[in-house]
Amino acid sequence: MVMLRKDTHFEIRHLNEPRLLKVVTLDEFIEQGLAVCAGRVAFDDLLLWLPNRQRLDSPQLISLPVGGFLTPEPFMGELEAAQLHLHTPRDANVVQPGDVIAVTPGSTLVRVLYRRGSDSNLLFMTDRCNSLCLMCSQPPKDIDDRWHIEENLRLIDLMDPGEENLGISGGEPTLYRTGLLEILAKCKAVLPDKSIHVLSNGRLFQDPSWIPALTAIAHPQLSWGIPLYADNAEDHDYVVQAEGAFSETMQGLYNLARADQIIEIRVVLNRLTTPRLPELAHYIFRNLPFVRHVALMGIESTGLARKHYEQLWIDPLDYQEWLSQATYFLSNRGIPVSIYNLPLCLIPPALSRFARQSISDWKNLFIDACQHCAAVEQCSGFFKSHTDRWQSRGVRQLSTEAFSAYARSAQ
């Protein structure tokens, strides 16, 4: 099984400036018009999905007042119009009706910024960060990239007004405070049915002025995923490579609670964090009773994690006892807990009810060992960055009988 890519190449004609465009079918254009998008848009923001057969059968369609046309196959015939036209994709599966794409003059690359129906859609805020986590999957850059703010505000307008989840991430999104608050306010106004989940290290929330700012937005479906890697400052600060980060994060968590925010604690499982996982569970229960969810997450083997392999790698089979203790401690005390990013074959059957299909569709794959496994449809699989170096000795195919045992344990 192959992951679903977020970009591909097209032949592109008559593109004069960078564009964000919503791909729509003819039926959608006729039945919904601009209402196919959630916010304020013009016909020029729509890219009509126009297969060869439809165009050849109805040549008058090229006179429709849209921003351009997309032929999702090798182009046939002639198109004399001087309008934007994308055709002959390298991978025809990447761009589909309902998607929002970004195109740039001088480049054949087409990026999918929003995928209809996906719960893995993400507003990317920045490459900057004020931490340098040892296992960071996207090492930070010291650049001014606030242009992402305007792109995200425009992207929100072009999305479907449906109920998919929407993530906001970076880098550290709170570094662009004004832009982030503007985006959250627009999400509430334009996408009221979508749940918004922001990934942040929480450190800048130590500033209490965030409390009235977030309270004023009052987004009912906004939640924050904040990492906490240890029950003590020394260990946490070492993992994030920032002195004082533990204290700042704890202050930030309390300020988020004062602002009535929904908070999730995230813990990346590795050689540094797993030995004290039971102690961390106790710490969360005692000191953060307002937390709504705890996510215990398998490591993504890319970015800085590769550089720190010797410090970080531990076979999941070797931390199952710590994982079990922490999971049951939290669950038995009423704190919802989930296990992310670990294949079912690496989780004790008794913990399978906590496992989630958590890896974003655009970076999720199943390796050769998974191809005939009975659990594939319910398993998280692996990150696209997975290599043999990071593979557990426990990876195996589950038979129908073995998977049934997992299913019974999950009930």
C-alpha positions in Angstrom: 0.0 0.0 0.0 1.3 3.4 -1.0 0.8 6.7 0.8 -1.3 9.4 -0.9 1.0 12.2 -2.2 0.3 15.9 -1.6 1.9 17.1 -4.8 2.5 16.2 -8.4 3.4 17.8 -11.7 1.1 19.0 -14.5 1.6 20.6 -17.9 0.4 24.2 -17.1 -0.5 26.8 -19.7 -1.3 30.5 -19.2 -0.3 30.9 -15.5 0.8 34.5 -14.9 0.9 34.7 -11.1 0.8 32.5 -8.0 -2.7 31.1 -7.5 -4.8 29.1 -5.0 -7.6 27.4 -6.8 -10.6 25.3 -5.8 -11.1 22.3 -8.2 -14.8 21.8 -8.9 -16.8 19.6 -11.2 -19.3 20.9 -13.7 -22.2 19.6 -11.6 -20.9 21.4 -8.5 -20.4 24.6 -10.5 -24.0 24.4 -11.8 -25.7 23.3 -8.5 -23.7 25.2 -6.0 -21.8 28.0 -7.7 -19.6 29.9 -5.3 -21.3 28.1 -2.3 -19.0 25.1 -3.0 -16.5 27.1 -1.0 -16.8 28.0 2.7 -15.9 31.7 2.5 -15.7 34.7 0.1 -14.6 33.7 -3.3 -15.1 34.7 -7.0 -15.6 32.5 -10.0 -12.0 33.3 -10.9 -11.0 31.2 -7.8 -12.6 28.0 -9.3 -10.7 25.5 -11.5 -13.2 23.5 -13.5 -12.6 19.7 -13.6 -12.9 19.0 -17.4 -12.0 15.6 -18.7 -11.2 15.3 -22.4 -14.5 13.5 -23.3 -16.6 16.1 -21.5 -14.8 19.0 -23.2 -14.9 17.4 -26.7 -18.6 16.6 -26.3 -19.4 20.1 -25.1 -16.8 22.6 -26.4 -18.9 25.5 -25.2 -17.8 24.7 -21.6 -14.5 26.5 -22.2 -16.5 29.8 -22.2 -17.6 29.4 -18.6 -16.5 32.3 -16.4 -14.0 30.3 -14.2 -10.4 30.8 -13.3 -9.2 27.9 -15.5 -9.6 24.3 -16.4 -8.1 21.0 -15.2 -7.9 18.0 -17.5 -7.1 15.0 -15.2 -5.4 13.0 -18.0 -3.2 13.4 -21.1 -4.6 16.3 -23.1 -6.4 15.5 -26.4 -7.3 17.9 -29.2 -6.8 21.7 -29.2 -7.7 24.4 -26.6 -7.3 27.8 -28.1 -8.6 29.8 -25.1 -5.9 31.8 -23.3 -7.2 30.7 -19.9 -5.3 28.8 -17.3 -5.2 25.1 -18.1 -3.7 22.2 -16.2 -3.4 18.9 -17.9 -1.4 15.7 -18.2 -0.7 15.0 -14.5 2.3 12.9 -13.7 0.1 11.1 -11.0 -3.6 11.3 -11.8 -4.6 10.3 -8.3 -3.2 13.3 -6.5 -5.5 16.1 -7.4 -9.3 15.4 -7.2 -12.5 17.5 -7.3 -13.0 19.5 -4.1 -9.2 19.9 -3.5 -7.6 23.3 -3.2 -4.3 23.5 -5.0 -1.4 26.0 -5.2 0.4 26.7 -8.5 3.3 29.1 -9.3 4.5 30.5 -12.6 7.7 28.8 -13.9 7.0 25.6 -12.1 5.1 22.5 -13.1 4.6 21.5 -9.4 1.0 21.4 -8.1 0.6 21.3 -4.3 -2.6 20.1 -2.7 -3.2 22.4 0.3 -6.7 21.0 1.1 -8.1 17.5 0.3 -11.8 17.1 0.4 -13.0 14.6 3.0 -9.6 14.1 4.6 -9.1 14.5 8.4 -5.4 15.1 7.7 -5.7 18.7 6.3 -3.3 21.1 7.8 -2.7 24.8 7.9 1.1 25.2 8.1 2.1 28.3 10.0 5.9 28.5 10.0 9.2 26.7 9.8 10.4 28.7 12.9 10.5 27.2 16.4 11.8 28.3 19.8 12.7 24.7 20.7 15.0 22.2 19.1 13.5 18.8 20.0 15.9 15.9 19.5 13.3 14.0 17.5 11.9 16.9 15.6 10.5 15.6 12.3 10.8 19.0 10.6 14.0 20.8 11.8 13.3 24.5 12.3 14.6 27.3 10.1 15.5 30.9 11.2 13.5 32.7 8.5 10.7 35.2 8.1 7.9 33.1 6.6 4.9 35.0 7.7 3.6 34.8 4.2 2.0 31.5 5.3 -0.5 33.6 7.3 -2.0 35.2 4.2 -2.0 31.9 2.3 -3.8 30.2 5.2 -6.4 32.9 5.4 -7.1 32.6 1.7 -7.1 28.8 1.9 -9.8 28.9 4.6 -12.2 30.7 2.2 -11.7 28.0 -0.4 -12.2 24.9 1.8 -15.4 22.9 1.9 -17.7 24.0 4.7 -17.9 20.3 5.9 -17.0 18.7 9.2 -13.5 17.3 8.7 -10.9 17.9 11.3 -8.4 20.7 10.5 -4.9 20.9 12.0 -2.6 23.9 12.5 1.1 23.3 12.9 4.6 24.4 12.2 7.3 24.9 13.5 5.8 26.8 16.4 2.5 28.5 15.4 2.4 30.9 18.4 5.6 32.7 17.2 3.2 34.5 14.8 0.7 35.3 17.5 -1.4 38.0 15.7 -1.6 35.8 12.6 -2.6 32.7 14.5 -5.3 34.5 16.4 -6.6 35.9 13.1 -6.7 32.5 11.6 -8.5 31.0 14.6 -11.1 33.7 14.5 -11.6 33.2 10.7 -11.9 29.4 11.2 -14.7 30.1 13.7 -16.5 32.5 11.4 -16.0 30.6 8.1 -15.6 26.9 9.1 -17.8 26.6 12.2 -18.4 22.9 11.7 -14.7 21.9 11.6 -12.8 20.9 14.7 -9.5 22.8 14.9 -6.4 21.1 16.6 -3.3 23.2 17.0 0.1 21.7 17.7 2.2 23.9 19.9 5.0 23.5 22.5 3.0 25.7 24.8 5.9 27.8 26.0 4.7 31.2 24.8 1.4 30.7 26.6 3.3 31.6 29.8 2.3 35.1 28.8 -1.1 35.6 30.6 -2.3 38.0 27.9 -3.2 34.9 25.8 -6.0 34.2 28.2 -8.3 37.2 27.2 -7.2 36.8 23.5 -8.4 33.2 23.3 -11.4 33.8 25.5 -12.5 36.5 23.1 -12.4 34.1 20.1 -14.3 31.5 22.1 -14.0 28.8 19.4 -16.1 25.9 20.7 -14.2 23.2 18.8 -10.6 24.4 19.2 -8.1 22.2 21.0 -4.3 22.3 21.6 -1.8 19.5 21.5 1.0 20.3 23.9 4.1 18.0 24.4 5.2 17.0 27.9 8.1 14.6 27.8 8.9 14.1 31.5 7.6 14.6 35.0 10.6 16.8 35.7 12.4 19.8 34.2 15.8 18.3 33.6 14.5 15.5 31.4 11.9 17.5 29.5 14.3 20.4 28.9 17.0 18.0 27.5 14.6 16.4 25.1 13.4 19.8 23.7 16.9 21.3 24.0 15.7 24.5 25.7 16.5 25.5 29.2 13.5 26.5 31.2 11.0 25.0 28.7 9.4 22.7 31.3 8.5 25.6 33.5 7.3 27.7 30.6 5.2 24.8 29.3 3.6 24.2 32.6 2.7 27.9 33.1 1.3 27.8 29.5 -0.8 24.8 30.2 -2.3 26.5 33.3 -3.0 29.7 31.3 -4.7 27.6 28.5 -6.9 26.0 31.2 -7.8 29.4 32.6 -8.9 30.4 29.1 -11.2 27.3 29.0 -9.2 25.7 26.2 -9.4 22.0 25.3 -5.9 20.5 26.0 -4.3 17.3 24.8 -0.9 16.2 26.2 1.4 14.5 23.6 4.3 12.2 24.5 6.7 10.9 21.8 7.9 7.5 22.9 11.6 7.0 22.7 14.6 5.8 24.8 14.6 9.1 26.7 10.9 9.3 27.5 9.7 5.8 28.1 11.5 4.8 31.3 9.6 7.4 33.3 6.3 7.0 31.4 4.5 5.7 34.5 5.8 8.6 36.6 4.7 11.1 33.9 1.2 9.6 33.9 1.1 10.1 37.7 2.3 13.7 37.2 -0.4 14.5 34.6 -3.1 13.1 36.8 -2.0 15.0 39.9 -1.0 18.3 38.3 -3.0 18.6 35.1 -6.5 17.3 36.0 -8.1 19.5 33.3 -6.4 17.7 30.4 -9.0 16.1 28.1 -6.7 13.6 26.3 -3.2 12.1 26.4 -1.6 10.8 23.2 1.3 8.4 23.6 3.0 8.5 20.2 5.4 6.3 18.3 8.4 8.2 17.0 8.7 9.5 13.4 12.1 8.4 12.0 12.9 11.5 10.1 14.4 15.0 10.6 16.5 15.3 13.7 15.5 11.9 14.9 17.9 10.3 12.4 20.8 12.4 13.7 20.0 11.3 17.3 19.2 7.6 16.5 21.5 6.2 19.2 19.9 8.4 21.9 16.3 7.8 20.8 15.8 4.4 19.3 14.2 1.8 21.5 12.3 -1.2 20.2 8.6 -0.8 21.2 8.7 -4.4 22.5 11.1 -3.1 25.1 8.8 -0.4 26.5 5.5 -2.3 26.5 5.4 -2.7 30.3 5.9 1.1 30.9 3.4 1.8 28.1 0.9 -0.5 29.7 1.3 1.0 33.2 0.9 4.6 32.0 -2.0 3.8 29.7 -4.0 1.9 32.3 -3.2 4.4 35.1 -4.6 7.3 33.1 -7.6 5.3 31.7 -8.6 3.9 35.0 -8.7 7.5 36.4 -11.0 8.8 33.7 -8.4 10.5 31.5 -8.9 9.5 27.9 -5.7 8.1 26.4 -4.7 6.9 23.0 -1.7 5.2 21.4 -0.6 6.8 18.1 1.7 5.7 15.3 2.4 2.1 16.5 1.3 -0.9 14.3 -1.0 -3.3 16.1 1.6 -6.1 15.9 3.8 -4.0 18.3 1.0 -3.4 20.9 -0.1 -6.0 23.5 -3.6 -7.2 22.6 -4.9 -5.8 25.8 -3.9 -2.3 24.7 -5.3 -2.5 21.2 -8.5 -0.7 22.2 -6.3 2.4 22.8 -4.6 2.2 19.4 -5.6 4.7 16.7 -5.1 5.1 12.9 -3.2 8.3 13.6 -0.7 8.8 10.7 -1.8 11.5 8.2 -2.8 10.0 4.9 -0.1 11.8 3.0 2.7 10.2 4.9 1.2 6.8 5.8 2.3 3.6 4.3 2.4 -0.2 4.9 5.6 -2.0 4.3 6.1 -5.3 2.5 5.6 -7.3 5.8 2.1 -5.8 6.0 0.7 -6.9 2.7 -1.1 -10.0 3.8 -1.8 -8.9 7.4 -5.4 -9.3 8.6 -5.2 -6.1 10.6 -4.2 -3.7 7.8 -7.6 -2.0 7.6 -7.5 -1.2 11.4 -3.8 -0.5 11.8 -1.9 2.7 11.8 0.9 1.3 9.7 4.1 3.2 9.4 5.4 6.7 8.5 6.8 7.1 4.9 10.2 7.7 6.5 10.3 4.2 8.0 13.5 2.3 7.4 14.9 -1.1 8.5 17.1 0.7 11.0 14.0 1.8 12.9 12.1 -1.4 12.5 11.1 -3.4 15.6 11.9 -7.1 15.8 8.2 -7.6 16.5 6.9 -6.5 13.1 4.8 -9.4 11.7 1.7 -10.3 9.8 -1.3 -10.9 12.1 -3.3 -14.0 11.0 -7.1 -13.8 11.0 -7.1 -15.7 14.3 -4.5 -13.4 15.9 -6.3 -10.3 14.8 -9.6 -11.7 16.2 -7.8 -11.9 19.6 -6.9 -8.2 19.3 -10.5 -7.4 18.3 -11.9 -9.3 21.3 -9.5 -7.4 23.6 -10.6 -4.1 22.2 -14.2 -4.7 23.1 
